[in-house]
């Protein structure tokens, strides 16, 4: 009896410890994501008003951060936070996430994809922090063109790139629609939010998520065009995708709206880091 109680106590202690580590990693990762979106949005706003030649992507955000006081420390903190995000997504893939269907195969597969993505992002940030290469590991535009060119050379490359582009468009639509429908409410500790705080979170969540989804969808459209035309230069990274908004009939004001939305998504990420259920 005593042995059984002791074993159960140890199991609860391990589960609590694992839960605390996972929660800390998740909140650090969401905070790091917020920093990146804030910086990218701010750089895009500067581009809209013609005030910068920096890249409005992850590389540009890292270069901007490196120029700040204690830049090296900030870069390492950002990289470690993103490692936390990757570990959190890994735990969701292995053990399931919050919610009624958190252990479903679909949710675990999605968590696995997110884990792989954040491993790549964390690696690029930590590599930048180590080398302080001001290119940030290369612009997103060049990386997109190079990856598209390699994919087009494969057997069935056009179909592969086209399918990837359609998947990105679908992902962007999914992100935007879920944001507008406020699906993130399912993951928030709404009881801890005052009415006014909840309104502010909704403003950042809806506007920020819609802007993020739009950027994904437009980038996917460019990938589809690259496949159809068999022209890798048609593919665009985050920076060129954002700049394309300024080339519409609405001019730079559309870019201003999208950039402001990305800034709001950064703020929303901070709110998620504070009130998300993990």
C-alpha positions as CSV (number, residue, x, y, z in Angstrom):
1,X,0.0,0.0,0.0
2,X,2.7,2.4,1.0
3,X,4.8,1.4,-2.0
4,X,1.8,2.0,-4.3
5,X,1.2,5.4,-2.8
6,X,4.8,6.3,-3.1
7,X,4.9,5.3,-6.8
8,X,1.8,7.4,-7.5
9,X,3.3,10.3,-5.7
10,X,6.4,10.1,-7.8
11,X,4.3,9.9,-11.0
12,X,2.4,13.0,-10.0
13,X,5.6,14.8,-9.2
14,X,7.1,13.9,-12.6
15,X,3.9,14.9,-14.4
16,X,3.8,18.2,-12.6
17,X,7.5,18.9,-13.3
18,X,7.0,18.0,-17.0
19,X,3.9,20.3,-17.0
20,X,5.8,23.2,-15.5
21,X,8.7,22.8,-18.0
22,X,6.4,22.6,-20.9
23,X,4.4,25.6,-19.8
24,X,7.6,27.7,-19.3
25,X,8.8,26.6,-22.8
26,X,5.5,27.5,-24.4
27,X,5.3,30.9,-22.8
28,X,8.9,31.7,-23.7
29,X,8.3,30.6,-27.3
30,X,5.1,32.7,-27.7
31,X,7.0,35.7,-26.3
32,X,9.8,35.1,-28.8
33,X,7.3,34.8,-31.7
34,X,5.8,38.1,-30.6
35,X,9.1,39.9,-30.7
36,X,9.8,38.7,-34.3
37,X,6.4,39.8,-35.5
38,X,6.7,43.2,-33.8
39,X,10.1,43.8,-35.5
40,X,8.9,42.5,-38.9
41,X,5.8,44.7,-38.7
42,X,7.8,47.7,-37.7
43,X,10.2,47.2,-40.6
44,X,7.3,46.8,-43.0
45,X,5.9,50.1,-41.7
46,X,9.2,51.8,-42.4
47,X,9.3,50.4,-45.9
48,X,5.8,51.7,-46.5
49,X,7.0,55.2,-45.7
50,X,10.3,54.8,-47.5
51,X,12.4,55.0,-44.4
52,X,14.5,51.9,-44.5
53,X,16.3,49.6,-46.9
54,X,16.2,46.7,-44.4
55,X,14.6,43.4,-45.2
56,X,11.1,43.0,-43.7
57,X,11.6,39.4,-42.7
58,X,13.2,37.3,-40.0
59,X,16.8,38.2,-41.2
60,X,16.0,41.9,-41.1
61,X,14.4,41.6,-37.7
62,X,17.5,39.8,-36.3
63,X,19.8,42.5,-37.8
64,X,17.7,45.2,-36.2
65,X,17.7,43.4,-32.9
66,X,21.5,43.0,-33.1
67,X,22.0,46.7,-33.4
68,X,20.2,47.4,-30.1
69,X,22.0,47.7,-26.7
70,X,22.8,44.2,-25.4
71,X,21.9,42.9,-28.9
72,X,23.9,39.7,-28.5
73,X,22.1,38.9,-25.2
74,X,18.7,39.6,-26.8
75,X,19.5,37.4,-29.8
76,X,20.4,34.5,-27.6
77,X,17.3,35.0,-25.5
78,X,15.2,35.0,-28.6
79,X,16.8,31.8,-29.9
80,X,16.4,30.1,-26.6
81,X,12.7,31.2,-26.5
82,X,12.2,29.6,-30.0
83,X,13.8,26.4,-28.8
84,X,11.2,26.5,-26.0
85,X,8.5,26.8,-28.7
86,X,9.9,23.8,-30.6
87,X,10.0,21.7,-27.4
88,X,6.4,22.7,-26.6
89,X,5.2,21.6,-30.0
90,X,7.2,18.4,-29.7
91,X,5.4,17.7,-26.4
92,X,2.1,18.2,-28.1
93,X,3.1,15.8,-30.9
94,X,4.1,13.2,-28.3
95,X,1.5,13.6,-25.5
96,X,-1.3,15.7,-27.1
97,X,-2.4,19.3,-26.6
98,X,-5.2,21.0,-24.6
99,X,-8.8,20.6,-25.8
100,X,-11.2,17.8,-26.4
101,X,-9.5,16.5,-29.5
102,X,-5.9,17.4,-28.4
103,X,-4.8,13.8,-28.7
104,X,-6.2,13.3,-32.2
105,X,-4.0,12.2,-35.1
106,X,-4.7,15.5,-36.9
107,X,-3.6,17.7,-33.9
108,X,-0.5,15.6,-33.4
109,X,0.4,15.8,-37.1
110,X,-0.1,19.6,-37.0
111,X,2.1,19.8,-33.9
112,X,4.8,17.8,-35.6
113,X,4.8,20.2,-38.6
114,X,5.0,23.2,-36.2
115,X,7.8,21.5,-34.3
116,X,9.9,21.1,-37.5
117,X,9.2,24.7,-38.5
118,X,10.3,26.1,-35.1
119,X,13.4,23.9,-35.1
120,X,14.4,25.5,-38.3
121,X,13.6,29.0,-37.1
122,X,15.4,28.5,-33.8
123,X,18.4,27.1,-35.6
124,X,18.6,30.2,-37.9
125,X,18.3,32.6,-35.0
126,X,21.0,30.8,-32.9
127,X,23.2,30.6,-36.0
128,X,22.8,34.3,-36.5
129,X,23.6,34.9,-32.8
130,X,26.8,32.8,-33.1
131,X,28.1,34.2,-36.4
132,X,26.4,37.7,-36.3
133,X,26.1,37.4,-40.0
134,X,24.2,40.5,-40.9
135,X,22.4,38.7,-43.7
136,X,20.5,36.8,-41.1
137,X,21.3,33.5,-42.9
138,X,20.1,35.0,-46.2
139,X,17.0,37.0,-47.1
140,X,13.7,35.1,-47.2
141,X,13.3,36.2,-50.9
142,X,16.6,34.6,-52.0
143,X,15.9,31.5,-49.9
144,X,12.4,31.1,-51.5
145,X,13.8,31.5,-55.0
146,X,16.6,29.0,-54.4
147,X,14.3,26.5,-52.9
148,X,11.8,26.9,-55.7
149,X,14.5,26.5,-58.3
150,X,15.7,23.3,-56.7
151,X,12.2,21.9,-56.4
152,X,11.4,22.7,-60.1
153,X,14.4,20.7,-61.2
154,X,13.0,17.5,-59.6
155,X,10.8,15.1,-61.5
156,X,7.3,16.5,-61.3
157,X,8.7,19.7,-59.8
158,X,6.1,21.9,-61.2
159,X,3.4,19.9,-59.6
160,X,5.3,19.8,-56.3
161,X,5.8,23.6,-56.2
162,X,2.2,24.2,-57.3
163,X,0.9,21.8,-54.6
164,X,3.1,23.5,-52.0
165,X,1.8,26.9,-53.1
166,X,-1.8,25.8,-52.9
167,X,-1.1,24.4,-49.4
168,X,0.3,27.7,-48.3
169,X,-2.7,29.6,-49.7
170,X,-5.0,27.2,-47.8
171,X,-3.0,27.6,-44.6
172,X,-3.2,31.4,-44.9
173,X,-7.0,31.2,-45.4
174,X,-7.3,28.8,-42.4
175,X,-5.2,31.1,-40.2
176,X,-7.3,34.2,-41.3
177,X,-10.7,32.5,-40.9
178,X,-9.9,31.1,-37.5
179,X,-8.7,34.5,-36.3
180,X,-11.9,36.2,-37.5
181,X,-14.0,33.5,-35.9
182,X,-12.0,34.0,-32.7
183,X,-11.2,30.3,-32.4
184,X,-8.3,31.2,-30.1
185,X,-10.9,31.7,-27.4
186,X,-10.8,27.9,-26.9
187,X,-7.2,28.1,-25.8
188,X,-7.4,31.2,-23.6
189,X,-8.1,31.4,-19.9
190,X,-11.0,33.7,-20.5
191,X,-11.9,33.8,-16.8
192,X,-8.7,35.6,-16.0
193,X,-9.5,38.4,-18.5
194,X,-11.5,41.5,-17.6
195,X,-14.1,42.7,-20.2
196,X,-11.8,45.4,-21.5
197,X,-8.7,43.2,-21.6
198,X,-10.7,40.6,-23.6
199,X,-11.8,43.3,-26.0
200,X,-8.1,44.4,-26.5
201,X,-7.0,40.8,-27.0
202,X,-9.8,40.3,-29.6
203,X,-8.6,43.4,-31.5
204,X,-5.1,42.1,-31.7
205,X,-6.1,38.5,-32.3
206,X,-8.6,39.2,-35.1
207,X,-6.7,42.0,-36.9
208,X,-3.3,40.4,-36.4
209,X,-4.4,36.9,-37.4
210,X,-6.2,38.2,-40.5
211,X,-3.1,40.1,-41.6
212,X,-0.9,37.1,-40.9
213,X,-3.2,34.8,-42.9
214,X,-3.3,37.3,-45.8
215,X,0.5,37.4,-46.0
216,X,0.7,33.6,-46.1
217,X,-2.0,33.4,-48.8
218,X,-0.3,35.9,-51.0
219,X,3.0,34.2,-50.7
220,X,1.3,30.9,-51.7
221,X,-0.2,32.6,-54.8
222,X,3.3,33.7,-55.9
223,X,4.5,30.1,-55.4
224,X,1.7,28.8,-57.6
225,X,2.6,31.4,-60.3
226,X,6.3,30.3,-60.1
227,X,5.1,26.7,-60.8
228,X,2.7,27.6,-63.6
229,X,5.3,29.8,-65.4
230,X,8.2,27.5,-64.5
231,X,10.0,30.6,-63.2
232,X,11.7,30.5,-59.8
233,X,11.9,34.3,-59.6
234,X,8.2,34.4,-59.4
235,X,8.4,32.9,-55.8
236,X,8.6,35.5,-53.1
237,X,9.8,35.4,-49.5
238,X,8.2,37.5,-46.7
239,X,10.0,40.7,-47.6
240,X,9.0,40.7,-51.3
241,X,5.5,39.6,-50.4
242,X,5.1,42.5,-48.1
243,X,6.5,44.9,-50.6
244,X,4.0,43.6,-53.2
245,X,1.1,45.1,-51.2
246,X,2.5,48.6,-52.0
247,X,2.3,47.8,-55.7
248,X,-1.5,47.5,-55.6
249,X,-3.9,50.3,-56.6
250,X,-4.2,51.1,-52.9
251,X,-0.5,52.0,-52.9
252,X,1.6,51.9,-49.7
253,X,-1.5,52.3,-47.5
254,X,-2.4,48.6,-48.0
255,X,1.1,47.7,-46.8
256,X,0.6,50.0,-43.8
257,X,-2.5,48.1,-42.9
258,X,-0.9,44.7,-43.2
259,X,2.3,45.9,-41.4
260,X,0.1,47.3,-38.5
261,X,-1.7,43.9,-38.5
262,X,1.6,42.1,-38.0
263,X,2.5,44.4,-35.2
264,X,-0.8,43.6,-33.6
265,X,-0.1,39.9,-34.0
266,X,3.1,40.4,-32.1
267,X,1.1,42.0,-29.3
268,X,-1.4,39.1,-29.5
269,X,1.4,36.6,-29.1
270,X,2.4,38.3,-25.8
271,X,-1.2,38.0,-24.7
272,X,-1.2,34.3,-25.6
273,X,2.1,33.9,-23.6
274,X,0.3,35.4,-20.6
275,X,-3.2,33.7,-20.8
276,X,-3.0,30.7,-23.0
277,X,-3.9,27.3,-21.6
278,X,-0.9,24.9,-22.1
